[in-house]
Amino acid sequence: MEPILTVENLTHTYSAGTPFERSAIRGIDFAVGPGEFVGVIGHTGSGKSTFIQHLNGLLKPTAGRVCFRGQDIWTSPRITHETRFHVGLVFQYPEYQLFEETVYQDVAFGPKNMGLAQEEIDRRVREAAGFVGLREEWLDKSPFELSGGQKRRVAIAGVLAMEPEVLILDEPTAGLDPAGCESILAELRQYHRAKGNTVLLVSHSMEEVACHAGRIVVLDNARIVMDGTPREVFSRAKELEAIGLGVPEITRVAMRLHEAGLAVDPATYTLEALRTQLLSLRGGRGPC
Amino acid sequence: MLKDITLGQYFPGNTLAHRLDPRTKLMMVVLYIVALFCAKGFLSYGLMALFLLLCVRISKVGFRALVRGMKPLILILIFTAVLNMFYTPGRAIASFWVFTLTVEGVWAAVFMVIRIALLIMGTFLMTYTTSPIALTDAIENLLGPLKRLRVPVHELAMMMSIALRFIPTLIEEADKIMSAQKARGADFETGNLLRRAKAMAPVLVPLFISAFRRADELATAMECRCYHGGEGRTKLHVLRYQKRDLFCLVTMALVMIGAVILGSLGY
């Protein structure tokens, strides 16, 4: 499958040439295909925020290339600008970027910048609002009247409305309660299924990524250290722990059971899979 | 791009200039400015320049950093120089239309430029070697007597230090919001002035909202820690004059007296 977004030997150095010089990412190679759901995981300061800001041309690489559909996004200012519509980026705490008088206008900001026709903007705003579960009557409210979770949905809808081929979200669930987290992630998964677009989910929670992503990329100390399916990544539990990331709780339970001599796959990472394995161990007699 | 803005940049160090009491430095700058305005001729200006050079050497602040700090003020320097050159009465060298270039004017311009340059470099030397917090502390302390006249000195100093503290925070915040809006296709770089000003609304609205939110949170946090103004409040770092402060102040005073005497004699 032809990759949609490729990164070659990407390096970014902050404050180059001063005593404060610091490389946030060094020599990163990465490619993502259409329709993939990738989890990007790493510690604070591992370089993940710097990395994703290169993918839509917000930061210019110190060295290396970023290509969208095979074309270097820094070829001309126009192409850089257009890349931002193809690669949508939702920042951390995106609710702090709302500024319009109504929710509708705020969601329409991106599509308007694309220069679309009025009807097309209207269609996109309503569709994006639907994806994140914004009710029709909220569209005419001021975004500042909404609750924290609702504001965040408005901000995410603002990026979805541009219908980006690649959607990147930087910790979209930070600071939300568990129910809020779950519903935002469920909406994202639904969006991914409905649209079939590429999604990159940045997070520091292994659980979150394990349940949703088909592929996990682990960043540590300015480099990509692991890249593979959740099974492959979680089977390297020792290395993950050395980085200080750890594995999902379910995997930890599975590992213990495996060590205790039970025939359980130690790289199991969903509750459902562990349940099935344990039930089959009981000879299919069903739960007690 | 906003990261390039530096305000009252402080270069940490451990020289005599850094260790001096901030109040001493503030008073020295005041004396220095007074002396500068009493200077008249080459001798007195030379004395002032020599003294500044000595201070710069002691502080180990690069001379280049001082000159770089003057860059934004170059326009003002040129403007004053030109005004002085043409509007000082005296012996004419050349004249065209309503402008007359005079000998006295040229000298006045030269001295004015030297005076402003020394003045700027002197004050910059202070801000380069004193942290903003120490400086507000010093201002609060020196303005202390005004409390008797019911001037809210402590509150003013507190406001100043809070403002200084939040400059980097707000710059970072503005940077983040700009990136977020750029990600939605906002364009800050092209178009005429009006279009660019309009394009700033998506940045300014969230920035103001967040500034108010921060102010609110800070007020709550201060109240939670029982802040109630300056009355009876003690300091973590109590300012105490040392021998070196006396020494430096006396030196500065002597230089000033020297400059005043030289100046009044016309040198």
HADDOCK unambig.tbl for C-alpha pairs under 7 A between the chains (distance, minus, plus):
assign (segid A and resid 58 and name CA) (segid B and resid 179 and name CA) 6.66 0.50 0.50
assign (segid A and resid 81 and name CA) (segid B and resid 185 and name CA) 6.82 0.50 0.50
assign (segid A and resid 84 and name CA) (segid B and resid 183 and name CA) 5.59 0.50 0.50
assign (segid A and resid 84 and name CA) (segid B and resid 184 and name CA) 6.86 0.50 0.50
assign (segid A and resid 84 and name CA) (segid B and resid 185 and name CA) 6.35 0.50 0.50
assign (segid A and resid 85 and name CA) (segid B and resid 185 and name CA) 6.79 0.50 0.50
assign (segid A and resid 88 and name CA) (segid B and resid 183 and name CA) 6.74 0.50 0.50
assign (segid A and resid 89 and name CA) (segid B and resid 183 and name CA) 6.06 0.50 0.50
assign (segid A and resid 91 and name CA) (segid B and resid 180 and name CA) 6.37 0.50 0.50
assign (segid A and resid 96 and name CA) (segid B and resid 206 and name CA) 6.14 0.50 0.50
assign (segid A and resid 97 and name CA) (segid B and resid 177 and name CA) 5.89 0.50 0.50
assign (segid A and resid 97 and name CA) (segid B and resid 180 and name CA) 6.88 0.50 0.50
assign (segid A and resid 97 and name CA) (segid B and resid 206 and name CA) 5.59 0.50 0.50
assign (segid A and resid 98 and name CA) (segid B and resid 206 and name CA) 6.35 0.50 0.50
assign (segid A and resid 99 and name CA) (segid B and resid 202 and name CA) 5.69 0.50 0.50
assign (segid A and resid 99 and name CA) (segid B and resid 205 and name CA) 5.58 0.50 0.50
assign (segid A and resid 99 and name CA) (segid B and resid 206 and name CA) 5.74 0.50 0.50
assign (segid A and resid 110 and name CA) (segid B and resid 184 and name CA) 4.73 0.50 0.50
assign (segid A and resid 110 and name CA) (segid B and resid 185 and name CA) 5.93 0.50 0.50
assign (segid A and resid 113 and name CA) (segid B and resid 185 and name CA) 5.56 0.50 0.50
assign (segid A and resid 113 and name CA) (segid B and resid 186 and name CA) 6.55 0.50 0.50
assign (segid A and resid 159 and name CA) (segid B and resid 184 and name CA) 6.57 0.50 0.50
